[in-house]
Amino acid sequence: MNKSLFVFFLIASFTICAQTKVKDTITRRAVIGYDQKGNLVSFKPETPPLIPIAGAPKPSYSYLWEMGDGHYSKEAEPKHVYKNKGTYTARLTVTNNYDNGKPPATRPKKVVVNDIEDSSYKDIASIAPQNGLAIQKNCDPIPDQEMQVIVSYENLENYVTNGKLYLFFNEKQFKNNNFDLQEVRPYASERIIKENSIATADDIDNSNRYLASSETLAFAKKYKETTNETDLDSTLLAAKNSYKDVAALEIDDHNPGETRNVFYTFKTTPEMIKDTSATITMRSIYVPNRSFKNHKIKNLEMEIVTSHDPNKMGSNGSFMNYRFVRYKRVKFKTSFQNNGEGPARKIQLETDIPDMFDKSTLKIESMYPECPICPKGEAPTISCLDTIVRSTQIFFVFKNIYLPGSNQKNVKEIDSTKGFVKYSMKFNEDFHKIKTKSRTAIIFDKNEPIITNYATTRFTPGISIGAKAGYNIYTNLENPKSYFVGATISPFKSYRYYLQAEFLNNVTSYDGTTTVTQEFNQDTGKVQLNRITASTENKNINWEIPVLFRYNISTYFGIGAGAQINMNISEKQTQNIQTDIYEGPSDKLLLRTVYSTETATDSFTQLKSGLLFDFTAGFARIGPSFGARYVLNFDNNFSYCQLYAIWKF
């Protein structure tokens, strides 16, 4: 081969290969590392570099360690003492905060304990302050990522119990599933049961009621309160009506005062709701004793996020039914985290409040750090939460508190650096069906504000059915009479623009043309004049389907325009014939008059179409109103004006 040609092909091949992009298949991974001395194991993660987000705080990792024996830790480098010899599967979930990449993947690692050298093993900490049932997550859900949920339960009875534990997920209010359950990991021989085996006993035990020691304590603990109930059948029915899926466990030999943890791995679905201000929930139900109906309920609230940013705002008002929200409270939650190197003593949350909410109905549902409401008109000397109401904002100010920083020396528990305010409000008396959005500026001491995402509220469309009746005025027909009744369908109480469809049944009559003809009859041998007068009457039953775009000018006036088609479903034409017979070739002498009638019927005839223009006055969005409409049919003889009354429900 010619050397020049060979070099040409070599260079061309190199160029093509150089221009071919190789897909990056490298996955970020975190590796579980540990040092072991007998049954004492010191865990240490090996994590990839963080990818900062421009303008965001310094990125960091948070951790959830699952020790393989029912214990867990959120420390970065925890130490754990195993109670018994054996092989344990340690797991690590790493969450990247303020990071532009995906969370690092990890693989479980086996830990083999052959010797018991350290006797300082501690049982799982009691959750009695949370009434024996707690549920938590390692992070807020992001579409198409894994997350961990931990349900902890404690036997608060003074005897060994055999109970049940339920975790309901995938709320029915959302069209698509938000979660796929990947794995359930119990560590105390709990048995996974199928949903159809859920059953309850008939006995009721009211002995285990939780009473707060004081009103102040009840307020301070509200953010982690677990409710006690006794009607298990109603609770399970309500949960089944609210959620699509459930994971159920049977519990045996649960000792008094013993706390157990169950770990659930969920994969968020790609089609999960993308609204970053929406609040989604899971619900845990703990039945301490399968022989009784008393039980505990705990909900886990989560905000959809696009990145793991602990400073965020959410609302449960993402999908509200406009018919039923007037007297309900819409809940909001602003979460924050101190990422500084020292504690925060004052935290100010400057929150936008949309006009449609009544600020006088503000109610603080819960908070962390826990503290009472600041006294009005006094300089606070204790830790408290102050609320300052402005025209378009409400300031929530934590005063005289101590919230550690995540980069503060000796701070190991990352959750201790986080806080939140959950509050609720009612709507104003005159509020409209419009979307709202608000966000919060979070200020730690005198630092620059951190701006959260927008929390949005919106209403589901809803359907409004209307009854309509009226009279049609035809200007180009003879002696017309036309009445109609019908129904309308449109979105319920739309604020401005909306689409409306109607079905109308018209009954119309009008006179047709009258003709006069003359003819001579010589059948009798004499000439006779026959004068024939023929007149027609039309009676139709007509179906009409208008579709129009409407605009509410105000609460009382609306306009609309659109198109329509109609067809005669039943058509009857009656021809009345009067024959006057005269003697001779002139009409001087009338001999007699003969009457006759001819009737013709037809159906599904005269398909017509046209444009319409509409005006209403009354209650434009809901209730009764009167209207006038002009219909310009493309068959000009059938253009008409319409006067009507309508009541929308």
DRENVORO-557241 format. One line per 10 residues: number of its first residue (from 1); for each residue z negated, x negated, y negated of C-alpha. Coordinates in steps of 0.1 Angstrom, whole numbers, plus 5000, padded with zeros to 4 digits. Last residue first. Layout:
// DRENVORO-557241
NUM	Z X Y  ...
// end
This chain:
// DRENVORO-557241
649	4591 5740 4753  4619 5745 4728  4624 5780 4714  4658 5788 4700  4672 5816 4677  4709 5819 4670  4737 5825 4646  4771 5812 4658  4803 5809 4638  4837 5812 4655
639	4869 5795 4664  4887 5815 4690  4920 5822 4673  4922 5785 4665  4927 5774 4701  4914 5739 4695  4880 5756 4690  4861 5747 4659  4826 5759 4666  4803 5764 4636
629	4766 5766 4643  4737 5782 4626  4701 5778 4637  4666 5793 4638  4635 5776 4651  4607 5781 4676  4586 5753 4692  4592 5716 4696  4611 5690 4676  4628 5709 4648
619	4602 5735 4642  4620 5758 4618  4654 5753 4604  4685 5743 4625  4720 5731 4616  4750 5726 4639  4786 5714 4639  4808 5719 4669  4841 5706 4683  4864 5723 4707
609	4875 5731 4742  4890 5761 4760  4897 5770 4796  4914 5803 4795  4908 5816 4831  4882 5815 4857  4885 5851 4867  4910 5879 4864  4910 5917 4859  4938 5941 4849
599	4933 5977 4840  4960 6003 4832  4951 6036 4815  4971 6068 4810  4973 6096 4784  5001 6122 4781  5007 6142 4749  5027 6175 4747  5056 6193 4731  5054 6178 4696
589	5081 6193 4673  5094 6173 4644  5093 6139 4660  5131 6136 4662  5157 6135 4689  5149 6169 4702  5116 6182 4715  5088 6156 4712  5067 6138 4739  5038 6117 4727
579	5028 6090 4752  4994 6074 4748  4987 6042 4768  4953 6025 4769  4954 5989 4783  4922 5975 4796  4918 5937 4800  4889 5924 4821  4880 5887 4823  4852 5872 4843
569	4844 5835 4843  4862 5830 4811  4858 5792 4804  4841 5771 4779  4841 5734 4768  4820 5718 4741  4818 5689 4717  4792 5674 4694  4774 5676 4661  4738 5680 4651
559	4714 5687 4623  4677 5691 4621  4651 5706 4598  4614 5713 4601  4597 5681 4612  4622 5661 4592  4659 5652 4592  4659 5655 4630  4692 5642 4643  4711 5657 4671
549	4740 5645 4693  4757 5674 4711  4768 5687 4744  4780 5723 4746  4787 5741 4779  4800 5776 4776  4803 5802 4803  4823 5834 4793  4820 5870 4804  4850 5887 4789
539	4859 5922 4777  4893 5927 4762  4907 5961 4749  4944 5968 4747  4965 5994 4728  4998 6010 4739  5015 6038 4718  5046 6053 4735  5068 6078 4715  5090 6098 4738
529	5118 6117 4721  5135 6144 4742  5173 6153 4745  5179 6182 4767  5194 6181 4802  5160 6177 4817  5164 6140 4824  5177 6133 4789  5147 6111 4777  5150 6091 4745
519	5127 6061 4739  5102 6050 4712  5078 6020 4712  5045 6015 4695  5024 5983 4702  4987 5977 4695  4974 5941 4699  4940 5932 4714  4906 5946 4705  4875 5925 4711
509	4847 5921 4736  4824 5892 4743  4795 5885 4767  4785 5848 4764  4764 5828 4789  4753 5795 4774  4744 5762 4790  4732 5735 4767  4730 5697 4764  4710 5678 4738
499	4711 5641 4730  4685 5625 4707  4681 5608 4674  4650 5612 4652  4615 5616 4667  4622 5631 4701  4599 5660 4710  4608 5661 4747  4642 5648 4756  4668 5675 4757
489	4677 5705 4779  4690 5739 4766  4691 5774 4781  4712 5804 4775  4717 5839 4761  4748 5852 4743  4763 5881 4723  4798 5887 4711  4813 5918 4695  4848 5914 4679
479	4866 5943 4661  4899 5924 4659  4898 5887 4663  4903 5859 4638  4868 5858 4622  4848 5856 4654  4810 5858 4648  4788 5849 4677  4753 5863 4681  4721 5847 4694
469	4699 5836 4722  4683 5802 4733  4655 5792 4756  4647 5755 4756  4636 5730 4782  4622 5697 4769  4622 5667 4793  4601 5636 4791  4614 5603 4777  4585 5580 4786
459	4567 5569 4755  4562 5534 4742  4535 5511 4732  4541 5474 4726  4518 5443 4725  4537 5415 4708  4530 5380 4719  4501 5360 4704  4500 5339 4673  4476 5309 4672
449	4461 5304 4638  4455 5269 4624  4419 5256 4629  4389 5266 4608  4367 5280 4635  4392 5291 4662  4417 5315 4647  4437 5339 4668  4465 5358 4650  4471 5391 4669
439	4502 5411 4677  4514 5447 4672  4543 5468 4685  4550 5505 4683  4577 5527 4698  4582 5562 4684  4573 5597 4694  4556 5607 4662  4520 5609 4651  4504 5636 4629
429	4468 5638 4639  4465 5601 4642  4464 5586 4677  4432 5575 4694  4419 5540 4697  4407 5515 4723  4392 5480 4725  4391 5451 4748  4381 5418 4733  4386 5386 4752
419	4372 5352 4761  4381 5319 4778  4365 5285 4778  4340 5295 4806  4370 5303 4828  4379 5266 4830  4347 5257 4848  4344 5219 4847  4333 5212 4811  4316 5178 4812
409	4335 5166 4780  4354 5192 4761  4391 5195 4768  4388 5232 4779  4366 5238 4749  4333 5256 4752  4326 5289 4735  4293 5290 4717  4287 5319 4694  4274 5323 4659
399	4300 5349 4649  4328 5365 4669  4351 5382 4644  4374 5411 4653  4396 5418 4623  4414 5451 4622  4448 5453 4604  4471 5476 4584  4448 5490 4557  4419 5467 4567
389	4390 5473 4591  4365 5445 4596  4347 5444 4630  4319 5419 4636  4309 5407 4670  4274 5391 4674  4255 5359 4681  4223 5359 4661  4215 5353 4624  4239 5379 4611
379	4241 5383 4573  4234 5420 4568  4255 5449 4554  4265 5462 4588  4247 5449 4618  4270 5428 4641  4279 5444 4673  4261 5430 4703  4272 5399 4723  4290 5390 4755
369	4314 5362 4750  4335 5381 4762  4342 5417 4752  4341 5453 4763  4353 5488 4753  4349 5484 4715  4358 5517 4701  4381 5523 4671  4384 5560 4662  4384 5554 4625
359	4415 5532 4629  4436 5563 4638  4468 5550 4653  4503 5560 4642  4503 5534 4614  4504 5505 4638  4473 5481 4639  4480 5444 4636  4452 5422 4649  4434 5394 4631
349	4412 5378 4658  4385 5355 4644  4366 5331 4665  4335 5314 4652  4313 5287 4669  4341 5271 4690  4329 5243 4713  4345 5208 4714  4376 5191 4726  4398 5221 4719
339	4416 5244 4742  4395 5275 4734  4411 5303 4753  4420 5338 4741  4426 5373 4754  4434 5404 4733  4432 5437 4751  4444 5471 4740  4435 5506 4753  4451 5538 4742
329	4426 5567 4741  4436 5602 4750  4435 5633 4728  4471 5634 4718  4483 5616 4749  4493 5645 4771  4528 5657 4760  4539 5623 4750  4536 5608 4785  4529 5572 4780
319	4546 5541 4796  4535 5509 4778  4502 5522 4766  4480 5501 4788  4481 5474 4762  4484 5436 4762  4478 5406 4739  4479 5369 4747  4462 5336 4743  4459 5324 4779
309	4495 5313 4780  4509 5309 4815  4545 5317 4808  4566 5349 4809  4536 5371 4811  4528 5406 4825  4492 5415 4817  4467 5421 4845  4439 5445 4851  4418 5444 4883
299	4400 5476 4891  4367 5478 4910  4354 5508 4930  4322 5509 4951  4314 5532 4980  4292 5560 4992  4308 5580 5021  4286 5570 5049  4291 5559 5086  4316 5533 5076
289	4289 5514 5057  4295 5492 5027  4327 5510 5017  4344 5487 4992  4374 5500 4972  4396 5475 4954  4422 5486 4928  4452 5466 4915  4465 5470 4880  4494 5466 4856
279	4491 5462 4818  4524 5460 4799  4527 5437 4769  4551 5413 4785  4574 5441 4796  4594 5426 4825  4585 5451 4852  4590 5437 4886  4626 5432 4898  4622 5396 4908
269	4591 5405 4929  4557 5389 4924  4547 5371 4955  4511 5379 4965  4486 5358 4984  4453 5376 4992  4420 5359 4998  4388 5376 5011  4354 5364 5000  4321 5373 5015
259	4286 5376 5000  4255 5380 5023  4225 5397 5008  4218 5418 5039  4240 5407 5068  4275 5421 5074  4279 5425 5111  4314 5441 5110  4340 5447 5083  4372 5466 5087
249	4400 5456 5064  4427 5475 5045  4457 5463 5025  4472 5492 5005  4506 5501 4991  4522 5527 4969  4495 5532 4944  4484 5560 4921  4484 5590 4945  4470 5568 4973
239	4442 5557 4950  4434 5593 4940  4433 5603 4977  4411 5574 4985  4386 5583 4958  4387 5620 4966  4379 5613 5003  4352 5587 4993  4332 5612 4973  4300 5591 4968
229	4309 5568 4939  4294 5536 4924  4313 5519 4897  4317 5482 4893  4311 5467 4858  4326 5434 4849  4336 5441 4813  4307 5465 4809  4280 5439 4813  4271 5437 4776
219	4272 5474 4771  4251 5482 4801  4226 5455 4791  4223 5470 4756  4217 5505 4770  4189 5491 4792  4182 5482 4828  4216 5494 4840  4214 5517 4870  4234 5511 4901
209	4231 5538 4928  4226 5529 4964  4206 5557 4979  4232 5584 4975  4243 5584 5011  4268 5611 5021  4276 5620 5057  4310 5634 5066  4326 5602 5078  4358 5586 5065
199	4392 5576 5078  4419 5551 5070  4438 5546 5103  4471 5555 5087  4469 5524 5064  4469 5499 5093  4439 5478 5100  4432 5441 5093  4400 5430 5110  4373 5411 5092
189	4361 5381 5113  4342 5365 5084  4369 5343 5069  4395 5368 5057  4430 5355 5047  4456 5381 5038  4492 5369 5034  4525 5376 5017  4519 5409 4999  4550 5416 4979
179	4542 5427 4943  4557 5445 4914  4574 5472 4934  4601 5490 4915  4600 5524 4897  4566 5518 4880  4542 5547 4877  4536 5544 4915  4514 5514 4911  4521 5485 4935
169	4486 5476 4948  4456 5490 4966  4430 5466 4981  4406 5483 5006  4374 5470 5023  4356 5487 5051  4321 5487 5064  4297 5477 5092  4262 5470 5078  4232 5449 5086
159	4201 5462 5068  4185 5458 5034  4215 5471 5015  4232 5450 4988  4259 5437 5012  4282 5416 4990  4319 5418 4983  4344 5393 4968  4381 5401 4965  4402 5371 4955
149	4438 5374 4943  4463 5346 4944  4496 5344 4927  4531 5334 4937  4562 5336 4914  4592 5358 4912  4582 5376 4879  4552 5361 4862  4518 5376 4871  4486 5366 4853
139	4467 5337 4869  4441 5328 4896  4431 5364 4900  4398 5382 4903  4381 5411 4921  4344 5417 4923  4321 5440 4944  4283 5438 4949  4272 5455 4917  4286 5428 4895
129	4251 5413 4890  4248 5414 4928  4276 5388 4931  4256 5363 4951  4269 5328 4955  4286 5319 4988  4260 5301 5009  4250 5266 5000  4253 5235 5023  4229 5207 5013
119	4224 5195 5049  4248 5165 5045  4255 5145 5077  4271 5171 5099  4297 5152 5119  4331 5162 5133  4346 5180 5103  4384 5180 5103  4402 5190 5070  4437 5203 5075
109	4460 5204 5044  4478 5234 5030  4511 5226 5011  4515 5228 4974  4541 5240 4949  4538 5230 4913  4540 5260 4888  4574 5263 4873  4583 5243 4842  4578 5248 4804
99	4540 5243 4804  4515 5259 4781  4492 5264 4811  4505 5252 4845  4487 5270 4874  4479 5250 4905  4470 5268 4938  4453 5246 4964  4446 5253 5001  4423 5237 5026
89	4427 5246 5062  4395 5239 5082  4390 5222 5115  4355 5223 5130  4319 5213 5126  4297 5237 5107  4282 5241 5072  4309 5224 5052  4297 5208 5020  4322 5209 4991
79	4330 5188 4961  4354 5200 4935  4380 5180 4915  4397 5203 4890  4371 5229 4893  4381 5265 4901  4363 5266 4935  4365 5286 4967  4344 5293 4997  4355 5315 5027
69	4356 5286 5052  4391 5272 5044  4381 5255 5012  4404 5275 4989  4408 5256 4956  4421 5274 4925  4431 5251 4897  4440 5251 4861  4465 5226 4847  4470 5216 4810
59	4496 5218 4782  4486 5208 4747  4489 5237 4724  4524 5253 4717  4548 5243 4690  4574 5229 4714  4564 5236 4750  4551 5206 4769  4563 5197 4804  4534 5186 4825
49	4536 5155 4847  4533 5161 4885  4499 5167 4901  4478 5148 4926  4447 5168 4933  4412 5155 4942  4389 5170 4967  4355 5155 4976  4345 5165 5012  4309 5164 5025
39	4308 5173 5062  4308 5137 5073  4319 5116 5043  4354 5127 5032  4376 5117 5004  4404 5142 4994  4440 5146 4983  4459 5178 4981  4494 5172 4967  4510 5191 4938
29	4547 5195 4940  4575 5200 4915  4606 5208 4936  4636 5185 4935  4668 5204 4943  4687 5194 4912  4723 5204 4918  4747 5175 4916  4772 5178 4889  4807 5166 4897
19	4821 5146 4868  4812 5112 4884  4828 5122 4917  4861 5130 4899  4860 5098 4879  4853 5077 4910  4882 5093 4929  4905 5086 4899  4894 5050 4898  4900 5044 4935
9	4933 5063 4934  4945 5040 4905  4933 5009 4923  4952 5018 4954  4984 5024 4933  4981 4990 4916  4976 4973 4950  5007 4988 4965  5000 5000 5000
// end
